[in-house]
Amino acid sequence: MLDSYLPIYVLLHISRRAVVQYLESKVIPILAGLLAFVDTNCNLDILSDKDPEGFRHWLWLAMFSDPDITQLKYRY
């Protein structure tokens, strides 16, 4: 009885892996582009500063959380 279900399990495993690979191929380039945009001129170094309560840290977070300033747009 178990042998009759084995091919279905194998097919589901293969299709799950294919879905994960497809999603990774679409999501990873978007996230990489977003990180590259945000880190222009080493902006991410501001977040690793010793003083997380500093003015630059606050300003950077305020600027990138405002969609009117960043105007991040993605087109597929």
mmJSON file of the N, C-alpha and C atoms, coordinates in Angstrom:
{"data_MODEL":{"atom_site":{
"group_PDB":["ATOM","ATOM","ATOM","ATOM","ATOM","ATOM","ATOM","ATOM","ATOM","ATOM","ATOM","ATOM","ATOM","ATOM","ATOM","ATOM","ATOM","ATOM","ATOM","ATOM","ATOM","ATOM","ATOM","ATOM","ATOM","ATOM","ATOM","ATOM","ATOM","ATOM","ATOM","ATOM","ATOM","ATOM","ATOM","ATOM","ATOM","ATOM","ATOM","ATOM","ATOM","ATOM","ATOM","ATOM","ATOM","ATOM","ATOM","ATOM","ATOM","ATOM","ATOM","ATOM","ATOM","ATOM","ATOM","ATOM","ATOM","ATOM","ATOM","ATOM","ATOM","ATOM","ATOM","ATOM","ATOM","ATOM","ATOM","ATOM","ATOM","ATOM","ATOM","ATOM","ATOM","ATOM","ATOM","ATOM","ATOM","ATOM","ATOM","ATOM","ATOM","ATOM","ATOM","ATOM","ATOM","ATOM","ATOM","ATOM","ATOM","ATOM","ATOM","ATOM","ATOM","ATOM","ATOM","ATOM","ATOM","ATOM","ATOM","ATOM","ATOM","ATOM","ATOM","ATOM","ATOM","ATOM","ATOM","ATOM","ATOM","ATOM","ATOM","ATOM","ATOM","ATOM","ATOM","ATOM","ATOM","ATOM","ATOM","ATOM","ATOM","ATOM","ATOM","ATOM","ATOM","ATOM","ATOM","ATOM","ATOM","ATOM","ATOM","ATOM","ATOM","ATOM","ATOM","ATOM","ATOM","ATOM","ATOM","ATOM","ATOM","ATOM","ATOM","ATOM","ATOM","ATOM","ATOM","ATOM","ATOM","ATOM","ATOM","ATOM","ATOM","ATOM","ATOM","ATOM","ATOM","ATOM","ATOM","ATOM","ATOM","ATOM","ATOM","ATOM","ATOM","ATOM","ATOM","ATOM","ATOM","ATOM","ATOM","ATOM","ATOM","ATOM","ATOM","ATOM","ATOM","ATOM","ATOM","ATOM","ATOM","ATOM","ATOM","ATOM","ATOM","ATOM","ATOM","ATOM","ATOM","ATOM","ATOM","ATOM","ATOM","ATOM","ATOM","ATOM","ATOM","ATOM","ATOM","ATOM","ATOM","ATOM","ATOM","ATOM","ATOM","ATOM","ATOM","ATOM","ATOM","ATOM","ATOM","ATOM","ATOM","ATOM","ATOM","ATOM","ATOM","ATOM","ATOM","ATOM","ATOM","ATOM","ATOM","ATOM","ATOM","ATOM","ATOM","ATOM"],
"id":[1,2,3,4,5,6,7,8,9,10,11,12,13,14,15,16,17,18,19,20,21,22,23,24,25,26,27,28,29,30,31,32,33,34,35,36,37,38,39,40,41,42,43,44,45,46,47,48,49,50,51,52,53,54,55,56,57,58,59,60,61,62,63,64,65,66,67,68,69,70,71,72,73,74,75,76,77,78,79,80,81,82,83,84,85,86,87,88,89,90,91,92,93,94,95,96,97,98,99,100,101,102,103,104,105,106,107,108,109,110,111,112,113,114,115,116,117,118,119,120,121,122,123,124,125,126,127,128,129,130,131,132,133,134,135,136,137,138,139,140,141,142,143,144,145,146,147,148,149,150,151,152,153,154,155,156,157,158,159,160,161,162,163,164,165,166,167,168,169,170,171,172,173,174,175,176,177,178,179,180,181,182,183,184,185,186,187,188,189,190,191,192,193,194,195,196,197,198,199,200,201,202,203,204,205,206,207,208,209,210,211,212,213,214,215,216,217,218,219,220,221,222,223,224,225,226,227,228],
"type_symbol":["N","C","C","N","C","C","N","C","C","N","C","C","N","C","C","N","C","C","N","C","C","N","C","C","N","C","C","N","C","C","N","C","C","N","C","C","N","C","C","N","C","C","N","C","C","N","C","C","N","C","C","N","C","C","N","C","C","N","C","C","N","C","C","N","C","C","N","C","C","N","C","C","N","C","C","N","C","C","N","C","C","N","C","C","N","C","C","N","C","C","N","C","C","N","C","C","N","C","C","N","C","C","N","C","C","N","C","C","N","C","C","N","C","C","N","C","C","N","C","C","N","C","C","N","C","C","N","C","C","N","C","C","N","C","C","N","C","C","N","C","C","N","C","C","N","C","C","N","C","C","N","C","C","N","C","C","N","C","C","N","C","C","N","C","C","N","C","C","N","C","C","N","C","C","N","C","C","N","C","C","N","C","C","N","C","C","N","C","C","N","C","C","N","C","C","N","C","C","N","C","C","N","C","C","N","C","C","N","C","C","N","C","C","N","C","C","N","C","C","N","C","C","N","C","C","N","C","C"],
"label_atom_id":["N","CA","C","N","CA","C","N","CA","C","N","CA","C","N","CA","C","N","CA","C","N","CA","C","N","CA","C","N","CA","C","N","CA","C","N","CA","C","N","CA","C","N","CA","C","N","CA","C","N","CA","C","N","CA","C","N","CA","C","N","CA","C","N","CA","C","N","CA","C","N","CA","C","N","CA","C","N","CA","C","N","CA","C","N","CA","C","N","CA","C","N","CA","C","N","CA","C","N","CA","C","N","CA","C","N","CA","C","N","CA","C","N","CA","C","N","CA","C","N","CA","C","N","CA","C","N","CA","C","N","CA","C","N","CA","C","N","CA","C","N","CA","C","N","CA","C","N","CA","C","N","CA","C","N","CA","C","N","CA","C","N","CA","C","N","CA","C","N","CA","C","N","CA","C","N","CA","C","N","CA","C","N","CA","C","N","CA","C","N","CA","C","N","CA","C","N","CA","C","N","CA","C","N","CA","C","N","CA","C","N","CA","C","N","CA","C","N","CA","C","N","CA","C","N","CA","C","N","CA","C","N","CA","C","N","CA","C","N","CA","C","N","CA","C","N","CA","C","N","CA","C","N","CA","C","N","CA","C","N","CA","C","N","CA","C"],
"label_alt_id":[null,null,null,null,null,null,null,null,null,null,null,null,null,null,null,null,null,null,null,null,null,null,null,null,null,null,null,null,null,null,null,null,null,null,null,null,null,null,null,null,null,null,null,null,null,null,null,null,null,null,null,null,null,null,null,null,null,null,null,null,null,null,null,null,null,null,null,null,null,null,null,null,null,null,null,null,null,null,null,null,null,null,null,null,null,null,null,null,null,null,null,null,null,null,null,null,null,null,null,null,null,null,null,null,null,null,null,null,null,null,null,null,null,null,null,null,null,null,null,null,null,null,null,null,null,null,null,null,null,null,null,null,null,null,null,null,null,null,null,null,null,null,null,null,null,null,null,null,null,null,null,null,null,null,null,null,null,null,null,null,null,null,null,null,null,null,null,null,null,null,null,null,null,null,null,null,null,null,null,null,null,null,null,null,null,null,null,null,null,null,null,null,null,null,null,null,null,null,null,null,null,null,null,null,null,null,null,null,null,null,null,null,null,null,null,null,null,null,null,null,null,null,null,null,null,null,null,null],
"label_comp_id":["MET","MET","MET","LEU","LEU","LEU","ASP","ASP","ASP","SER","SER","SER","TYR","TYR","TYR","LEU","LEU","LEU","PRO","PRO","PRO","ILE","ILE","ILE","TYR","TYR","TYR","VAL","VAL","VAL","LEU","LEU","LEU","LEU","LEU","LEU","HIS","HIS","HIS","ILE","ILE","ILE","SER","SER","SER","ARG","ARG","ARG","ARG","ARG","ARG","ALA","ALA","ALA","VAL","VAL","VAL","VAL","VAL","VAL","GLN","GLN","GLN","TYR","TYR","TYR","LEU","LEU","LEU","GLU","GLU","GLU","SER","SER","SER","LYS","LYS","LYS","VAL","VAL","VAL","ILE","ILE","ILE","PRO","PRO","PRO","ILE","ILE","ILE","LEU","LEU","LEU","ALA","ALA","ALA","GLY","GLY","GLY","LEU","LEU","LEU","LEU","LEU","LEU","ALA","ALA","ALA","PHE","PHE","PHE","VAL","VAL","VAL","ASP","ASP","ASP","THR","THR","THR","ASN","ASN","ASN","CYS","CYS","CYS","ASN","ASN","ASN","LEU","LEU","LEU","ASP","ASP","ASP","ILE","ILE","ILE","LEU","LEU","LEU","SER","SER","SER","ASP","ASP","ASP","LYS","LYS","LYS","ASP","ASP","ASP","PRO","PRO","PRO","GLU","GLU","GLU","GLY","GLY","GLY","PHE","PHE","PHE","ARG","ARG","ARG","HIS","HIS","HIS","TRP","TRP","TRP","LEU","LEU","LEU","TRP","TRP","TRP","LEU","LEU","LEU","ALA","ALA","ALA","MET","MET","MET","PHE","PHE","PHE","SER","SER","SER","ASP","ASP","ASP","PRO","PRO","PRO","ASP","ASP","ASP","ILE","ILE","ILE","THR","THR","THR","GLN","GLN","GLN","LEU","LEU","LEU","LYS","LYS","LYS","TYR","TYR","TYR","ARG","ARG","ARG","TYR","TYR","TYR"],
"label_asym_id":["A","A","A","A","A","A","A","A","A","A","A","A","A","A","A","A","A","A","A","A","A","A","A","A","A","A","A","A","A","A","A","A","A","A","A","A","A","A","A","A","A","A","A","A","A","A","A","A","A","A","A","A","A","A","A","A","A","A","A","A","A","A","A","A","A","A","A","A","A","A","A","A","A","A","A","A","A","A","A","A","A","A","A","A","A","A","A","A","A","A","A","A","A","A","A","A","A","A","A","A","A","A","A","A","A","A","A","A","A","A","A","A","A","A","A","A","A","A","A","A","A","A","A","A","A","A","A","A","A","A","A","A","A","A","A","A","A","A","A","A","A","A","A","A","A","A","A","A","A","A","A","A","A","A","A","A","A","A","A","A","A","A","A","A","A","A","A","A","A","A","A","A","A","A","A","A","A","A","A","A","A","A","A","A","A","A","A","A","A","A","A","A","A","A","A","A","A","A","A","A","A","A","A","A","A","A","A","A","A","A","A","A","A","A","A","A","A","A","A","A","A","A","A","A","A","A","A","A"],
"label_entity_id":["1","1","1","1","1","1","1","1","1","1","1","1","1","1","1","1","1","1","1","1","1","1","1","1","1","1","1","1","1","1","1","1","1","1","1","1","1","1","1","1","1","1","1","1","1","1","1","1","1","1","1","1","1","1","1","1","1","1","1","1","1","1","1","1","1","1","1","1","1","1","1","1","1","1","1","1","1","1","1","1","1","1","1","1","1","1","1","1","1","1","1","1","1","1","1","1","1","1","1","1","1","1","1","1","1","1","1","1","1","1","1","1","1","1","1","1","1","1","1","1","1","1","1","1","1","1","1","1","1","1","1","1","1","1","1","1","1","1","1","1","1","1","1","1","1","1","1","1","1","1","1","1","1","1","1","1","1","1","1","1","1","1","1","1","1","1","1","1","1","1","1","1","1","1","1","1","1","1","1","1","1","1","1","1","1","1","1","1","1","1","1","1","1","1","1","1","1","1","1","1","1","1","1","1","1","1","1","1","1","1","1","1","1","1","1","1","1","1","1","1","1","1","1","1","1","1","1","1"],
"label_seq_id":[1,1,1,2,2,2,3,3,3,4,4,4,5,5,5,6,6,6,7,7,7,8,8,8,9,9,9,10,10,10,11,11,11,12,12,12,13,13,13,14,14,14,15,15,15,16,16,16,17,17,17,18,18,18,19,19,19,20,20,20,21,21,21,22,22,22,23,23,23,24,24,24,25,25,25,26,26,26,27,27,27,28,28,28,29,29,29,30,30,30,31,31,31,32,32,32,33,33,33,34,34,34,35,35,35,36,36,36,37,37,37,38,38,38,39,39,39,40,40,40,41,41,41,42,42,42,43,43,43,44,44,44,45,45,45,46,46,46,47,47,47,48,48,48,49,49,49,50,50,50,51,51,51,52,52,52,53,53,53,54,54,54,55,55,55,56,56,56,57,57,57,58,58,58,59,59,59,60,60,60,61,61,61,62,62,62,63,63,63,64,64,64,65,65,65,66,66,66,67,67,67,68,68,68,69,69,69,70,70,70,71,71,71,72,72,72,73,73,73,74,74,74,75,75,75,76,76,76],
"pdbx_PDB_ins_code":[null,null,null,null,null,null,null,null,null,null,null,null,null,null,null,null,null,null,null,null,null,null,null,null,null,null,null,null,null,null,null,null,null,null,null,null,null,null,null,null,null,null,null,null,null,null,null,null,null,null,null,null,null,null,null,null,null,null,null,null,null,null,null,null,null,null,null,null,null,null,null,null,null,null,null,null,null,null,null,null,null,null,null,null,null,null,null,null,null,null,null,null,null,null,null,null,null,null,null,null,null,null,null,null,null,null,null,null,null,null,null,null,null,null,null,null,null,null,null,null,null,null,null,null,null,null,null,null,null,null,null,null,null,null,null,null,null,null,null,null,null,null,null,null,null,null,null,null,null,null,null,null,null,null,null,null,null,null,null,null,null,null,null,null,null,null,null,null,null,null,null,null,null,null,null,null,null,null,null,null,null,null,null,null,null,null,null,null,null,null,null,null,null,null,null,null,null,null,null,null,null,null,null,null,null,null,null,null,null,null,null,null,null,null,null,null,null,null,null,null,null,null,null,null,null,null,null,null],
"Cartn_x":[0.819,0.0,0.864,1.925,2.803,3.504,3.814,4.496,3.661,2.358,1.519,1.534,1.842,1.888,3.27,4.265,5.623,5.829,5.353,5.557,4.892,3.749,3.091,3.956,4.511,5.39,6.604,7.177,8.351,7.985,6.837,6.399,6.146,5.519,5.283,6.585,7.539,8.843,9.55,9.511,10.163,9.467,8.144,7.444,7.639,7.711,7.988,9.363,10.32,11.676,11.702,10.95,10.891,10.254,9.219,8.565,9.522,10.251,11.217,12.305,12.805,13.836,13.296,12.063,11.459,11.317,10.798,10.634,11.976,12.969,14.302,14.854,14.617,15.137,14.463,13.267,12.553,12.805,12.872,12.968,14.399,15.366,16.756,17.259,17.029,17.49,16.819,15.555,14.866,15.495,15.716,16.325,17.756,18.486,19.854,19.855,18.927,18.823,18.432,17.527,17.114,18.278,19.036,20.208,21.257,21.456,22.434,21.998,20.701,20.192,20.367,20.017,20.098,21.55,22.457,23.854,24.674,24.036,24.771,25.542,26.786,27.673,27.83,27.775,27.966,26.984,25.736,24.727,24.466,24.634,24.376,25.4,26.558,27.545,27.006,26.095,25.5,24.761,24.113,23.373,24.288,25.521,26.446,27.313,27.029,27.779,27.616,28.544,28.524,27.345,26.832,25.77,24.451,23.637,22.377,21.349,21.578,20.661,21.133,22.171,22.729,21.825,22.143,21.334,21.362,22.546,22.636,21.832,21.882,21.135,19.633,19.151,17.736,17.334,18.158,17.85,17.799,18.746,18.785,17.523,17.141,15.93,14.686,14.634,13.477,13.381,14.516,14.5,14.061,14.617,14.307,12.964,12.342,10.998,9.921,10.33,9.377,9.326,8.203,8.132,8.224,7.912,8.034,9.498,10.369,11.794,12.476,12.25,12.973,12.392,11.093,10.403,10.867,10.936,11.321,10.191,10.536,9.554,10.19,9.384,9.875,8.968,9.587,8.822,9.294,8.38,8.722,8.91],
"Cartn_y":[-1.194,0.0,1.259,1.28,2.447,2.709,1.642,1.799,2.583,2.515,3.238,4.745,5.166,6.595,7.203,6.392,6.888,7.788,7.447,8.349,9.715,9.763,11.051,11.905,11.282,12.023,12.568,11.747,12.183,13.351,13.276,14.373,15.648,15.524,16.714,17.328,16.497,17.001,17.727,17.164,17.787,19.102,19.124,20.355,21.429,21.034,22.007,22.641,21.811,22.315,23.252,22.915,23.769,25.114,25.098,26.352,27.22,26.608,27.362,27.951,27.182,27.683,28.813,28.703,29.761,31.035,30.913,32.1,32.745,31.915,32.452,33.196,32.677,33.325,34.673,34.866,36.139,37.107,36.605,37.466,37.942,37.074,37.43,38.612,38.672,39.856,41.155,41.075,42.274,42.757,41.835,42.212,42.708,42.096,42.553,43.961,44.244,45.598,46.616,46.229,47.119,47.422,46.401,46.627,47.478,47.259,48.069,49.529,49.766,51.136,51.801,51.084,51.648,51.882,51.034,51.155,52.052,52.807,53.757,54.703,54.937,55.781,55.248,53.951,53.278,53.754,53.942,54.408,53.412,52.131,51.148,51.219,51.837,52.017,52.909,53.796,54.687,53.859,52.788,51.959,51.161,50.938,50.176,51.074,52.366,53.285,52.917,53.394,53.086,53.726,54.852,55.593,55.423,54.429,54.218,55.313,56.131,57.236,58.536,58.477,59.669,60.258,61.486,62.221,61.557,61.132,60.526,59.236,58.453,57.202,57.489,58.417,58.786,59.347,60.245,60.863,59.826,58.906,57.879,57.031,56.587,55.774,56.561,57.833,58.667,58.854,59.073,59.286,58.03,56.882,55.671,55.059,55.548,55.063,55.938,57.037,57.943,57.621,57.101,56.721,57.914,59.12,60.292,60.642,60.336,60.65,59.582,58.325,57.26,56.986,57.046,56.753,55.428,54.418,53.09,52.524,52.159,51.566,50.329,49.336,48.112,47.762,47.461,47.068,45.702,44.775,43.395,43.303],
"Cartn_z":[0.0,0.0,0.0,0.786,0.866,-0.461,-1.199,-2.479,-3.483,-3.401,-4.358,-4.097,-2.865,-2.535,-2.726,-2.855,-2.979,-4.197,-5.374,-6.514,-6.317,-5.647,-5.397,-4.485,-3.442,-2.535,-3.278,-4.14,-4.908,-5.817,-6.472,-7.345,-6.56,-5.401,-4.578,-4.115,-3.748,-3.301,-4.44,-5.62,-6.775,-7.122,-7.111,-7.474,-6.404,-5.118,-4.061,-4.253,-4.562,-4.794,-6.002,-7.032,-8.226,-7.902,-7.08,-6.69,-5.88,-4.961,-4.159,-5.052,-5.983,-6.894,-7.756,-8.206,-9.022,-8.207,-6.981,-6.139,-5.808,-5.516,-5.248,-6.459,-7.652,-8.849,-9.105,-8.575,-8.751,-7.599,-6.372,-5.191,-4.929,-5.095,-4.777,-5.608,-6.919,-7.663,-7.207,-6.804,-6.322,-5.018,-4.092,-2.813,-2.999,-3.911,-4.176,-4.754,-5.658,-6.208,-5.162,-4.267,-3.191,-2.257,-1.891,-1.032,-1.73,-3.013,-3.755,-3.799,-3.974,-3.987,-2.629,-1.579,-0.231,0.178,-0.264,0.151,-0.769,-1.629,-2.458,-1.544,-1.841,-1.029,0.393,0.554,1.853,2.917,2.532,3.486,4.607,4.349,5.396,6.521,6.262,7.322,8.433,8.097,9.105,10.152,9.72,10.672,11.582,11.178,12.008,12.875,12.898,13.754,15.219,16.02,17.449,18.163,17.655,18.334,17.577,17.941,17.219,17.482,18.476,18.77,18.124,17.321,16.704,15.624,15.254,14.281,12.908,12.461,11.13,11.054,12.102,12.155,12.045,12.825,12.805,11.441,10.88,9.591,8.474,8.475,7.436,7.482,8.673,8.809,8.429,8.785,8.44,6.925,6.268,4.814,4.068,4.422,3.683,4.062,5.111,5.429,4.795,4.159,3.509,2.007,1.517,0.092,-0.857,-0.395,-1.266,-1.538,-0.588,-0.769,-1.617,-1.289,-1.997,-3.373,-3.505,-4.762,-5.358,-4.498,-4.981,-5.819,-7.026,-7.926,-8.551,-8.738,-9.374,-10.524,-11.631,-12.814,-13.251,-13.395,-13.769,-15.252],
"occupancy":[1.0,1.0,1.0,1.0,1.0,1.0,1.0,1.0,1.0,1.0,1.0,1.0,1.0,1.0,1.0,1.0,1.0,1.0,1.0,1.0,1.0,1.0,1.0,1.0,1.0,1.0,1.0,1.0,1.0,1.0,1.0,1.0,1.0,1.0,1.0,1.0,1.0,1.0,1.0,1.0,1.0,1.0,1.0,1.0,1.0,1.0,1.0,1.0,1.0,1.0,1.0,1.0,1.0,1.0,1.0,1.0,1.0,1.0,1.0,1.0,1.0,1.0,1.0,1.0,1.0,1.0,1.0,1.0,1.0,1.0,1.0,1.0,1.0,1.0,1.0,1.0,1.0,1.0,1.0,1.0,1.0,1.0,1.0,1.0,1.0,1.0,1.0,1.0,1.0,1.0,1.0,1.0,1.0,1.0,1.0,1.0,1.0,1.0,1.0,1.0,1.0,1.0,1.0,1.0,1.0,1.0,1.0,1.0,1.0,1.0,1.0,1.0,1.0,1.0,1.0,1.0,1.0,1.0,1.0,1.0,1.0,1.0,1.0,1.0,1.0,1.0,1.0,1.0,1.0,1.0,1.0,1.0,1.0,1.0,1.0,1.0,1.0,1.0,1.0,1.0,1.0,1.0,1.0,1.0,1.0,1.0,1.0,1.0,1.0,1.0,1.0,1.0,1.0,1.0,1.0,1.0,1.0,1.0,1.0,1.0,1.0,1.0,1.0,1.0,1.0,1.0,1.0,1.0,1.0,1.0,1.0,1.0,1.0,1.0,1.0,1.0,1.0,1.0,1.0,1.0,1.0,1.0,1.0,1.0,1.0,1.0,1.0,1.0,1.0,1.0,1.0,1.0,1.0,1.0,1.0,1.0,1.0,1.0,1.0,1.0,1.0,1.0,1.0,1.0,1.0,1.0,1.0,1.0,1.0,1.0,1.0,1.0,1.0,1.0,1.0,1.0,1.0,1.0,1.0,1.0,1.0,1.0,1.0,1.0,1.0,1.0,1.0,1.0],
"B_iso_or_equiv":[0.0,0.0,0.0,0.0,0.0,0.0,0.0,0.0,0.0,0.0,0.0,0.0,0.0,0.0,0.0,0.0,0.0,0.0,0.0,0.0,0.0,0.0,0.0,0.0,0.0,0.0,0.0,0.0,0.0,0.0,0.0,0.0,0.0,0.0,0.0,0.0,0.0,0.0,0.0,0.0,0.0,0.0,0.0,0.0,0.0,0.0,0.0,0.0,0.0,0.0,0.0,0.0,0.0,0.0,0.0,0.0,0.0,0.0,0.0,0.0,0.0,0.0,0.0,0.0,0.0,0.0,0.0,0.0,0.0,0.0,0.0,0.0,0.0,0.0,0.0,0.0,0.0,0.0,0.0,0.0,0.0,0.0,0.0,0.0,0.0,0.0,0.0,0.0,0.0,0.0,0.0,0.0,0.0,0.0,0.0,0.0,0.0,0.0,0.0,0.0,0.0,0.0,0.0,0.0,0.0,0.0,0.0,0.0,0.0,0.0,0.0,0.0,0.0,0.0,0.0,0.0,0.0,0.0,0.0,0.0,0.0,0.0,0.0,0.0,0.0,0.0,0.0,0.0,0.0,0.0,0.0,0.0,0.0,0.0,0.0,0.0,0.0,0.0,0.0,0.0,0.0,0.0,0.0,0.0,0.0,0.0,0.0,0.0,0.0,0.0,0.0,0.0,0.0,0.0,0.0,0.0,0.0,0.0,0.0,0.0,0.0,0.0,0.0,0.0,0.0,0.0,0.0,0.0,0.0,0.0,0.0,0.0,0.0,0.0,0.0,0.0,0.0,0.0,0.0,0.0,0.0,0.0,0.0,0.0,0.0,0.0,0.0,0.0,0.0,0.0,0.0,0.0,0.0,0.0,0.0,0.0,0.0,0.0,0.0,0.0,0.0,0.0,0.0,0.0,0.0,0.0,0.0,0.0,0.0,0.0,0.0,0.0,0.0,0.0,0.0,0.0,0.0,0.0,0.0,0.0,0.0,0.0,0.0,0.0,0.0,0.0,0.0,0.0],
"pdbx_formal_charge":[null,null,null,null,null,null,null,null,null,null,null,null,null,null,null,null,null,null,null,null,null,null,null,null,null,null,null,null,null,null,null,null,null,null,null,null,null,null,null,null,null,null,null,null,null,null,null,null,null,null,null,null,null,null,null,null,null,null,null,null,null,null,null,null,null,null,null,null,null,null,null,null,null,null,null,null,null,null,null,null,null,null,null,null,null,null,null,null,null,null,null,null,null,null,null,null,null,null,null,null,null,null,null,null,null,null,null,null,null,null,null,null,null,null,null,null,null,null,null,null,null,null,null,null,null,null,null,null,null,null,null,null,null,null,null,null,null,null,null,null,null,null,null,null,null,null,null,null,null,null,null,null,null,null,null,null,null,null,null,null,null,null,null,null,null,null,null,null,null,null,null,null,null,null,null,null,null,null,null,null,null,null,null,null,null,null,null,null,null,null,null,null,null,null,null,null,null,null,null,null,null,null,null,null,null,null,null,null,null,null,null,null,null,null,null,null,null,null,null,null,null,null,null,null,null,null,null,null],
"auth_seq_id":[1,1,1,2,2,2,3,3,3,4,4,4,5,5,5,6,6,6,7,7,7,8,8,8,9,9,9,10,10,10,11,11,11,12,12,12,13,13,13,14,14,14,15,15,15,16,16,16,17,17,17,18,18,18,19,19,19,20,20,20,21,21,21,22,22,22,23,23,23,24,24,24,25,25,25,26,26,26,27,27,27,28,28,28,29,29,29,30,30,30,31,31,31,32,32,32,33,33,33,34,34,34,35,35,35,36,36,36,37,37,37,38,38,38,39,39,39,40,40,40,41,41,41,42,42,42,43,43,43,44,44,44,45,45,45,46,46,46,47,47,47,48,48,48,49,49,49,50,50,50,51,51,51,52,52,52,53,53,53,54,54,54,55,55,55,56,56,56,57,57,57,58,58,58,59,59,59,60,60,60,61,61,61,62,62,62,63,63,63,64,64,64,65,65,65,66,66,66,67,67,67,68,68,68,69,69,69,70,70,70,71,71,71,72,72,72,73,73,73,74,74,74,75,75,75,76,76,76],
"auth_comp_id":["MET","MET","MET","LEU","LEU","LEU","ASP","ASP","ASP","SER","SER","SER","TYR","TYR","TYR","LEU","LEU","LEU","PRO","PRO","PRO","ILE","ILE","ILE","TYR","TYR","TYR","VAL","VAL","VAL","LEU","LEU","LEU","LEU","LEU","LEU","HIS","HIS","HIS","ILE","ILE","ILE","SER","SER","SER","ARG","ARG","ARG","ARG","ARG","ARG","ALA","ALA","ALA","VAL","VAL","VAL","VAL","VAL","VAL","GLN","GLN","GLN","TYR","TYR","TYR","LEU","LEU","LEU","GLU","GLU","GLU","SER","SER","SER","LYS","LYS","LYS","VAL","VAL","VAL","ILE","ILE","ILE","PRO","PRO","PRO","ILE","ILE","ILE","LEU","LEU","LEU","ALA","ALA","ALA","GLY","GLY","GLY","LEU","LEU","LEU","LEU","LEU","LEU","ALA","ALA","ALA","PHE","PHE","PHE","VAL","VAL","VAL","ASP","ASP","ASP","THR","THR","THR","ASN","ASN","ASN","CYS","CYS","CYS","ASN","ASN","ASN","LEU","LEU","LEU","ASP","ASP","ASP","ILE","ILE","ILE","LEU","LEU","LEU","SER","SER","SER","ASP","ASP","ASP","LYS","LYS","LYS","ASP","ASP","ASP","PRO","PRO","PRO","GLU","GLU","GLU","GLY","GLY","GLY","PHE","PHE","PHE","ARG","ARG","ARG","HIS","HIS","HIS","TRP","TRP","TRP","LEU","LEU","LEU","TRP","TRP","TRP","LEU","LEU","LEU","ALA","ALA","ALA","MET","MET","MET","PHE","PHE","PHE","SER","SER","SER","ASP","ASP","ASP","PRO","PRO","PRO","ASP","ASP","ASP","ILE","ILE","ILE","THR","THR","THR","GLN","GLN","GLN","LEU","LEU","LEU","LYS","LYS","LYS","TYR","TYR","TYR","ARG","ARG","ARG","TYR","TYR","TYR"],
"auth_asym_id":["A","A","A","A","A","A","A","A","A","A","A","A","A","A","A","A","A","A","A","A","A","A","A","A","A","A","A","A","A","A","A","A","A","A","A","A","A","A","A","A","A","A","A","A","A","A","A","A","A","A","A","A","A","A","A","A","A","A","A","A","A","A","A","A","A","A","A","A","A","A","A","A","A","A","A","A","A","A","A","A","A","A","A","A","A","A","A","A","A","A","A","A","A","A","A","A","A","A","A","A","A","A","A","A","A","A","A","A","A","A","A","A","A","A","A","A","A","A","A","A","A","A","A","A","A","A","A","A","A","A","A","A","A","A","A","A","A","A","A","A","A","A","A","A","A","A","A","A","A","A","A","A","A","A","A","A","A","A","A","A","A","A","A","A","A","A","A","A","A","A","A","A","A","A","A","A","A","A","A","A","A","A","A","A","A","A","A","A","A","A","A","A","A","A","A","A","A","A","A","A","A","A","A","A","A","A","A","A","A","A","A","A","A","A","A","A","A","A","A","A","A","A","A","A","A","A","A","A"],
"auth_atom_id":["N","CA","C","N","CA","C","N","CA","C","N","CA","C","N","CA","C","N","CA","C","N","CA","C","N","CA","C","N","CA","C","N","CA","C","N","CA","C","N","CA","C","N","CA","C","N","CA","C","N","CA","C","N","CA","C","N","CA","C","N","CA","C","N","CA","C","N","CA","C","N","CA","C","N","CA","C","N","CA","C","N","CA","C","N","CA","C","N","CA","C","N","CA","C","N","CA","C","N","CA","C","N","CA","C","N","CA","C","N","CA","C","N","CA","C","N","CA","C","N","CA","C","N","CA","C","N","CA","C","N","CA","C","N","CA","C","N","CA","C","N","CA","C","N","CA","C","N","CA","C","N","CA","C","N","CA","C","N","CA","C","N","CA","C","N","CA","C","N","CA","C","N","CA","C","N","CA","C","N","CA","C","N","CA","C","N","CA","C","N","CA","C","N","CA","C","N","CA","C","N","CA","C","N","CA","C","N","CA","C","N","CA","C","N","CA","C","N","CA","C","N","CA","C","N","CA","C","N","CA","C","N","CA","C","N","CA","C","N","CA","C","N","CA","C","N","CA","C","N","CA","C","N","CA","C","N","CA","C","N","CA","C","N","CA","C"],
"pdbx_PDB_model_num":[1,1,1,1,1,1,1,1,1,1,1,1,1,1,1,1,1,1,1,1,1,1,1,1,1,1,1,1,1,1,1,1,1,1,1,1,1,1,1,1,1,1,1,1,1,1,1,1,1,1,1,1,1,1,1,1,1,1,1,1,1,1,1,1,1,1,1,1,1,1,1,1,1,1,1,1,1,1,1,1,1,1,1,1,1,1,1,1,1,1,1,1,1,1,1,1,1,1,1,1,1,1,1,1,1,1,1,1,1,1,1,1,1,1,1,1,1,1,1,1,1,1,1,1,1,1,1,1,1,1,1,1,1,1,1,1,1,1,1,1,1,1,1,1,1,1,1,1,1,1,1,1,1,1,1,1,1,1,1,1,1,1,1,1,1,1,1,1,1,1,1,1,1,1,1,1,1,1,1,1,1,1,1,1,1,1,1,1,1,1,1,1,1,1,1,1,1,1,1,1,1,1,1,1,1,1,1,1,1,1,1,1,1,1,1,1,1,1,1,1,1,1,1,1,1,1,1,1]
}}}
